[in-house]
């Protein structure tokens, strides 16, 4: 994008390509701001849509169908795009420090960088594959699919740490795709999946009816559930780095506080979200977990020229689960308030809904529906509803960016 630098009055910088920023960029493309230089700093050239990610792992969507092309999106929004990692902020001089380029100056800043699974207190957790960043997860998943396709008769043991919605959907989606590769049905003996959950029940943030349904489903699918088991150590057994694709892979020993030990070939980490360390050095107000505290306008409590949305933010008056649905809903109010601030107007308040329809894929083109205390068991019609909602969301981008998905 070429702009007349003399016409630039203010710099708006977005860190991260999360759902809120993707929607805001789409809206900036449809309604450009005059006198504003827009810059996006993101680690990857595309960003996954969380609603379709389990379906992608299950084999129902290809990569492009569930990823937003940030290069095309930045071009549409007339934004500068820096593929780089933000590593720090200077909020006195309004600069973003990046890993591989000079600092980026801003007048208004917005942060939507998602979160990563919390593993800090677990010895050997570096041997596990974290659910985020998603690009890294998918790299290992594709390699795993290749390994199973090449050795369909070999026993594959997968461990998943974390029994929330993310861990449950990952377990069901992985099993479905791997069983399809092996072209067998039901409890095929060459595939074992162990799910570790520190709480007494799976998906503790959901209604008890959902927990019962999910537990029964996982047991029926032949998975080993380790409830009330807190993983305290991951110990390699003749194990070479998981980041070396050519390395010979060995066993991992998953050790729990109770003394339980389980051997796995791959271990995926899908525990509660945590924030990157560099945020602690920024002087931004954060909660106990390190997430940026924002008010009802999505602005930082301590720095009103800084906005934050998605998983990395906590609305102090309206705390909500770290779920993609809330990041998506924040996209429009974020765009409107960024626009108002840059125009010298006061931002508008935004109150997220308390209840929302949650559609949980079960890996077999069925889905569970739940809202509040209302729950429907797995059904094909619910999957079609989920598929339709997700495709409609992605269509908003493909129509404007010409990606043809």
C-alpha positions in Angstrom: 0.0 0.0 0.0 1.3 3.4 -1.0 0.1 6.4 1.0 1.1 10.0 1.0 3.0 10.3 4.3 2.2 14.0 4.5 -1.5 13.1 4.8 -0.9 10.8 7.8 -2.1 12.3 11.0 -2.3 9.3 13.3 -0.9 5.8 13.5 -3.1 2.9 14.5 -1.3 -0.3 15.2 -2.9 -3.7 15.6 -0.8 -6.5 17.3 -2.1 -10.0 16.4 -4.4 -11.5 13.8 -7.1 -12.8 16.1 -10.8 -12.9 15.4 -11.6 -9.4 16.6 -8.8 -7.8 14.5 -9.8 -9.8 11.5 -13.3 -8.4 11.7 -12.1 -4.9 12.4 -9.7 -5.0 9.4 -12.5 -6.2 7.2 -14.6 -3.2 8.4 -11.7 -0.8 7.9 -11.5 -2.0 4.3 -15.1 -1.3 3.8 -14.9 2.1 5.6 -11.4 3.4 5.4 -10.1 6.1 7.8 -8.6 9.2 6.3 -5.4 10.5 7.8 -4.7 7.2 9.6 -1.9 4.8 8.8 -3.0 1.3 9.7 -0.4 -1.3 10.6 -0.9 -5.0 11.4 1.9 -6.9 13.3 1.3 -10.6 13.3 3.5 -13.7 13.5 1.8 -15.6 10.6 0.4 -14.6 7.2 -2.9 -16.4 8.0 -5.0 -17.0 11.0 -7.2 -20.0 11.9 -10.9 -19.6 12.6 -11.4 -21.5 15.9 -14.9 -22.6 15.1 -13.7 -24.7 12.2 -10.4 -25.9 13.6 -11.8 -29.2 15.2 -13.5 -29.9 11.9 -10.2 -29.4 10.1 -8.4 -31.8 12.4 -11.3 -34.3 11.9 -10.7 -34.0 8.1 -13.8 -32.1 7.1 -12.2 -28.9 6.0 -9.0 -28.2 4.2 -6.4 -25.6 5.5 -7.7 -22.7 3.4 -11.3 -23.2 4.3 -10.6 -22.6 8.0 -7.9 -19.9 7.7 -8.2 -16.2 7.0 -5.5 -14.8 4.6 -4.1 -11.9 6.6 -2.0 -10.7 3.6 -5.1 -10.3 1.5 -7.0 -8.8 4.4 -4.3 -6.3 5.2 -4.2 -5.3 1.5 -8.0 -4.9 1.5 -7.8 -2.7 4.6 -5.0 -0.7 3.1 -2.8 -1.7 6.1 0.9 -2.2 6.3 1.7 -5.8 7.2 4.7 -6.8 9.3 5.1 -10.6 9.7 6.9 -10.4 13.1 6.5 -11.2 16.7 5.8 -8.4 19.2 8.1 -8.8 22.2 7.5 -5.6 24.2 5.9 -2.1 24.5 7.2 1.3 25.5 4.0 3.0 26.5 5.6 6.3 27.4 7.0 6.8 23.9 4.3 4.7 22.2 6.4 2.1 20.5 6.0 -1.6 19.8 9.2 -3.7 20.0 9.4 -6.5 17.5 11.7 -9.5 17.3 13.1 -8.8 13.9 12.5 -5.2 12.9 12.8 -1.6 14.3 10.2 -0.4 16.8 6.8 0.6 15.4 5.4 3.9 16.6 1.7 4.3 17.3 -0.9 6.8 18.5 -3.6 4.2 19.2 -2.8 0.5 19.8 -5.0 -2.6 19.8 -3.9 -6.1 21.0 -5.5 -9.3 20.0 -2.8 -12.0 20.2 -4.8 -14.9 21.8 -3.4 -17.0 24.5 -1.3 -20.2 25.0 -1.9 -23.2 27.3 -0.5 -22.8 30.8 2.4 -25.3 31.3 4.8 -23.3 33.5 4.6 -25.4 36.6 4.9 -28.8 34.9 8.4 -30.3 34.6 9.1 -31.6 31.1 6.0 -29.9 29.5 8.3 -28.7 26.7 8.1 -32.3 25.3 4.3 -31.9 24.8 2.7 -30.2 21.8 0.8 -27.1 22.9 -2.6 -26.4 21.3 -1.4 -22.9 20.6 0.0 -21.4 18.5 -2.3 -23.3 16.1 0.3 -23.3 13.3 2.7 -25.3 15.4 -0.1 -27.7 16.5 -1.1 -28.3 12.9 2.4 -28.9 11.8 2.7 -31.8 14.3 -0.8 -33.0 13.5 0.0 -33.3 9.8 3.2 -35.2 10.6 1.2 -37.5 12.8 -1.3 -38.2 10.0 1.6 -39.0 7.7 3.2 -41.4 10.3 -0.1 -43.2 10.8 -0.8 -43.5 7.1 2.7 -45.0 6.5 2.3 -47.4 9.5 -1.4 -48.1 9.8 -0.9 -51.3 11.8 1.4 -49.7 14.4 -0.1 -48.9 17.8 -0.4 -45.1 18.2 -0.9 -43.8 21.8 -2.1 -40.2 22.1 -2.3 -38.2 25.4 -4.3 -35.0 25.8 -3.9 -32.9 28.9 -6.9 -30.7 29.5 -10.5 -31.8 29.8 -12.2 -28.5 28.8 -14.1 -28.0 25.6 -10.9 -27.7 23.6 -9.4 -30.9 24.9 -12.6 -32.8 24.4 -13.1 -31.6 20.8 -9.5 -32.3 20.0 -9.7 -35.9 21.3 -12.9 -36.6 19.3 -11.6 -35.0 16.1 -8.2 -36.7 16.2 -9.8 -40.1 16.9 -12.2 -39.7 14.0 -9.6 -38.8 11.5 -7.1 -41.4 12.6 -9.7 -44.2 12.6 -10.7 -43.1 9.1 -7.1 -43.5 8.0 -6.9 -46.9 9.5 -10.2 -47.7 7.8 -11.6 -49.5 10.8 -14.6 -48.9 12.9 -15.4 -48.6 16.6 -12.6 -49.3 19.2 -9.7 -50.2 16.9 -7.0 -51.6 19.1 -4.1 -49.8 17.3 -5.2 -46.4 18.6 -5.3 -45.4 22.2 -6.3 -41.9 23.5 -5.8 -40.9 27.1 -7.4 -37.7 28.4 -6.1 -36.2 31.6 -8.3 -33.8 33.6 -7.4 -32.3 36.9 -11.0 -31.6 37.9 -13.6 -34.3 38.9 -15.5 -33.7 35.7 -14.9 -32.9 32.1 -15.9 -29.4 30.8 -16.5 -28.0 34.3 -17.7 -24.6 32.9 -20.6 -26.2 31.2 -24.0 -27.4 32.4 -24.0 -30.8 34.1 -26.1 -32.2 31.2 -23.3 -31.4 28.8 -20.7 -33.0 31.1 -22.7 -36.2 31.3 -23.2 -36.4 27.5 -19.6 -35.8 26.8 -18.3 -38.2 29.4 -20.6 -41.0 28.1 -19.6 -40.3 24.5 -15.8 -40.5 25.2 -16.2 -43.7 27.1 -18.4 -45.1 24.3 -15.6 -44.2 21.8 -13.1 -46.2 23.9 -11.0 -43.3 25.3 -9.3 -43.6 28.7 -10.5 -40.8 31.0 -8.2 -39.9 33.9 -10.3 -37.6 36.0 -8.9 -35.9 39.2 -5.5 -36.5 37.7 -3.1 -33.5 37.7 -0.1 -34.0 35.4 3.0 -33.0 37.3 5.8 -34.3 35.0 6.4 -35.3 31.4 9.5 -37.5 31.1 11.0 -38.6 27.8 12.1 -42.2 27.3 14.8 -42.2 24.6 13.0 -39.2 23.2 14.5 -36.8 20.6 13.1 -33.3 20.2 9.5 -33.2 18.8 10.5 -30.2 16.8 12.9 -32.3 14.7 10.6 -34.0 12.2 13.2 -36.4 11.0 14.1 -37.5 14.6 13.1 -40.9 15.7 10.3 -40.5 18.1 10.2 -42.4 21.4 7.9 -42.7 24.3 6.8 -40.1 26.7 5.9 -40.9 30.3 3.1 -38.8 31.6 3.3 -38.7 35.4 0.5 -37.5 37.6 0.5 -36.3 41.3 -1.4 -39.4 42.3 1.4 -41.6 41.0 -0.4 -42.6 37.8 2.0 -43.1 34.9 0.9 -43.4 31.3 3.0 -43.9 28.2 2.2 -41.9 25.1 3.7 -41.5 21.6 2.4 -37.9 21.3 1.2 -35.6 24.1 -1.0 -32.6 23.3 -1.4 -29.8 25.9 -4.8 -28.1 26.0 -5.0 -26.6 29.5 -6.4 -23.3 30.6 -5.2 -20.2 28.8 -2.2 -18.1 29.9 -0.7 -14.8 28.7 2.8 -14.2 27.2 5.5 -13.1 29.6 6.3 -9.8 27.8 3.0 -8.3 28.8 4.1 -8.2 32.4 6.8 -5.7 31.5 4.5 -3.2 29.8 2.8 -1.5 32.8 -0.6 -2.4 31.5 -3.0 -3.4 34.2 -3.6 -7.2 34.1 -5.5 -9.8 36.1 -3.9 -12.6 38.2 -3.4 -14.7 35.1 -1.6 -11.9 33.2 -4.5 -10.9 30.8 -5.0 -7.3 30.0 -7.8 -5.7 32.0 -10.2 -3.6 29.9 -13.2 -1.5 30.6 -16.6 -1.6 28.9 -15.2 0.2 25.9 -12.5 -2.5 25.4 -9.8 0.0 26.5 -7.0 -0.7 29.0 -7.8 0.4 32.6 -4.4 2.2 32.8 -3.7 3.3 29.2 -6.8 4.6 27.4 -5.0 4.7 24.1 -4.5 0.9 24.2 -7.3 -1.5 23.4 -7.4 -5.3 23.9 -9.8 -8.0 22.8 -10.2 -11.8 22.5 -8.5 -14.3 24.8 -5.7 -11.8 25.8 -8.2 -9.4 27.4 -10.5 -9.6 30.5 -13.4 -7.3 30.7 -13.3 -6.3 34.3 -17.1 -5.7 34.6 -18.1 -8.6 32.4 -15.6 -11.5 32.6 -16.3 -14.3 30.1 -14.8 -17.6 29.2 -11.8 -17.6 26.8 -13.8 -18.6 23.8 -13.8 -17.6 20.1 -17.4 -16.6 20.2 -16.7 -13.6 22.4 -13.7 -12.5 20.3 -15.9 -12.6 17.2 -18.6 -10.5 18.9 -16.0 -7.9 20.0 -14.9 -7.2 16.4 -17.6 -4.7 15.5 -17.5 -2.7 18.8 -13.7 -2.6 18.6 -13.8 -1.2 15.1 -16.4 1.4 16.1 -14.4 2.5 19.1 -11.1 2.7 17.3 -12.8 4.8 14.7 -14.3 7.1 17.4 -11.1 7.5 19.3 -9.2 8.4 16.1 -12.0 10.9 15.3 -11.6 12.5 18.7 -14.9 11.1 20.0 -15.7 9.2 23.2 -15.9 5.4 22.8 -19.2 3.5 23.3 -19.8 0.9 26.0 -20.2 -2.8 25.0 -21.8 -5.5 27.1 -21.2 -9.1 26.0 -24.1 -11.5 26.3 -24.0 -13.9 29.2 -25.4 -16.9 27.5 -24.7 -18.1 24.0 -25.4 -21.1 21.8 -22.5 -23.5 21.9 -22.2 -26.2 19.2 -19.6 -28.8 20.1 -18.5 -31.1 17.3 -18.2 -34.8 18.1 -15.9 -35.7 15.3 -18.5 -37.6 13.2 -20.4 -34.8 11.6 -22.6 -34.5 14.6 -22.7 -31.8 17.2 -24.0 -31.2 20.7 -26.0 -28.0 21.3 -26.1 -26.2 24.6 -27.3 -22.8 25.8 -27.6 -22.2 29.6 -29.4 -25.2 31.0 -30.8 -26.3 27.6 -28.9 -29.2 25.9 -29.4 -31.3 22.9 -27.5 -34.6 22.3 -25.3 -35.2 19.2 -27.2 -35.0 16.0 -26.4 -34.5 12.3 -28.8 -31.5 12.0 -26.8 -29.7 14.7 -23.6 -30.3 12.8 -25.2 -28.9 9.7 -26.3 -25.8 11.7 -22.7 -25.4 13.0 -21.2 -25.9 9.6 -23.6 -23.3 8.1 -22.7 -20.8 10.8 -19.0 -21.3 10.4 -19.0 -21.2 6.6 -21.1 -18.0 6.7 -18.5 -16.4 9.0 -15.7 -17.3 6.6 -17.7 -16.2 3.6 -17.6 -12.7 4.9 -13.9 -12.7 4.2 -13.8 -14.7 1.0 -16.4 -12.4 -0.7 -14.3 -9.3 0.1 -10.9 -10.8 -0.4 -11.6 -12.9 -3.5 -10.2 -16.1 -1.9 -13.0 -18.2 -3.3 -13.6 -20.4 -0.2 
